[in-house]
Amino acid sequence: MDDVIVLKVADFSIYPIGRDDADSDVNGEKFRNEILIPALNEAQKLSKKVYVSLDGVLSFGSSFLEEAFGGLVRSKRFTKLFIESTLVIECHNSVQKRYKDRILAYIRNAK
Amino acid sequence: MQNNFFDSCSENISSINYGIYAIYRSLYYSPLTSSRINVLLTPIIGAVFAFFFSQYLGYRNGKNDLLKDFLSDLDDIEDLVTTYWLSEYKKPKVKYFLDDRYVKFSVDDELDSIGHQLRVKISNFSNYTDILKKLMSEKNFLDFCDLDGKLFEYATGGKFQTLEMQKSPEQYNLIMDVMSGMRILIRKERIHPSFIIRIINFFTNLYRDILSIYSRFSQKFTSET
């Protein structure tokens, strides 16, 4: 597991809400800027993969996921190809599978 | 004495053998007794048929009940969606900033609460989609999962749980279209009671036809012999 960086969304919040600071303290923009982007930067330097674990999170709003993951592409810090090949979303049940599918769709469709 | 005993035993055995042979012959060799076979076999076939059919009906009823639960859950979600996406926010939402830092904002507490309910309800709804896998055809199930993803995206996306949240008939329309598609898929899998009655009638008529053909055939065979 040395070649992967594991991110647990539950460490950020078990009930993330909204897109930006105006919506809540645990929003998609904050998660992207403070958790995802640093992890992807490190992964880029060290040629690692980033595993995102959804375990422990009670539920997501689509707005949070879109802002966090779709916003990655819009931020232009990384190419879509790099994000798709580096981020691995772990899912262990049908609910997480749905979140995973949506996250991948947000990354794929973001411009 | 001993000879008498053996004689009487052998006579008895012979008569039993003859009796069994007579029954056997009457049942299987004589076309005259085809009605007896009918008398014996009809209830057995009927009982077996009734057993399997009752099992089948039980399965169908169980399946219909489960599908009804899904429809009922969709109704609950629809109520929440209607309130959340079509209500006017009563209180103006205001951002307060202090030293360029977010401090506090006011929201419509009632609709905010509906938003949480909606989010949790939709999340829990996905827990049960694995059950549908066993109840639906593969194609319908894949379509349903696709719509389930869209429901999540539309109902909890856009300005959901954000400060800019406002009523949105367009978003509501999108959500209702998706839910309508989900309902259609579920109803496709439901067997309506009248459909079951049609099946019962079909098999009853079929059974009667077979019996009448068989009896006509056996009468003809009997008269020829």
Chai-1 contact restraints between the chains, C-beta under 6 A:
chainA,res_idxA,chainB,res_idxB,connection_type,confidence,min_distance_angstrom,max_distance_angstrom,comment,restraint_id
A,I17,B,Q161,contact,1.0,0.0,6.0,A-B,restraint_1
A,G18,B,Q161,contact,1.0,0.0,6.0,A-B,restraint_2
A,G18,B,T162,contact,1.0,0.0,6.0,A-B,restraint_3
A,R19,B,T162,contact,1.0,0.0,6.0,A-B,restraint_4
A,D21,B,Y102,contact,1.0,0.0,6.0,A-B,restraint_5
A,A22,B,K95,contact,1.0,0.0,6.0,A-B,restraint_6
A,A22,B,L163,contact,1.0,0.0,6.0,A-B,restraint_7
A,D23,B,T162,contact,1.0,0.0,6.0,A-B,restraint_8
A,D23,B,L163,contact,1.0,0.0,6.0,A-B,restraint_9
A,S59,B,R119,contact,1.0,0.0,6.0,A-B,restraint_10
A,S59,B,V120,contact,1.0,0.0,6.0,A-B,restraint_11
A,S59,B,S123,contact,1.0,0.0,6.0,A-B,restraint_12
A,G61,B,R119,contact,1.0,0.0,6.0,A-B,restraint_13
A,G61,B,T156,contact,1.0,0.0,6.0,A-B,restraint_14
A,G61,B,F160,contact,1.0,0.0,6.0,A-B,restraint_15
A,G61,B,Q161,contact,1.0,0.0,6.0,A-B,restraint_16
A,S62,B,F152,contact,1.0,0.0,6.0,A-B,restraint_17
A,S62,B,E153,contact,1.0,0.0,6.0,A-B,restraint_18
A,S62,B,T156,contact,1.0,0.0,6.0,A-B,restraint_19
A,S62,B,G157,contact,1.0,0.0,6.0,A-B,restraint_20
A,S63,B,G157,contact,1.0,0.0,6.0,A-B,restraint_21
A,S63,B,F160,contact,1.0,0.0,6.0,A-B,restraint_22
A,S94,B,S126,contact,1.0,0.0,6.0,A-B,restraint_23
A,S94,B,T129,contact,1.0,0.0,6.0,A-B,restraint_24
A,S94,B,D130,contact,1.0,0.0,6.0,A-B,restraint_25
A,V95,B,S126,contact,1.0,0.0,6.0,A-B,restraint_26
A,V95,B,N127,contact,1.0,0.0,6.0,A-B,restraint_27
A,R98,B,S126,contact,1.0,0.0,6.0,A-B,restraint_28
A,R98,B,G149,contact,1.0,0.0,6.0,A-B,restraint_29
A,D101,B,G149,contact,1.0,0.0,6.0,A-B,restraint_30
A,R102,B,G149,contact,1.0,0.0,6.0,A-B,restraint_31
A,R102,B,E153,contact,1.0,0.0,6.0,A-B,restraint_32
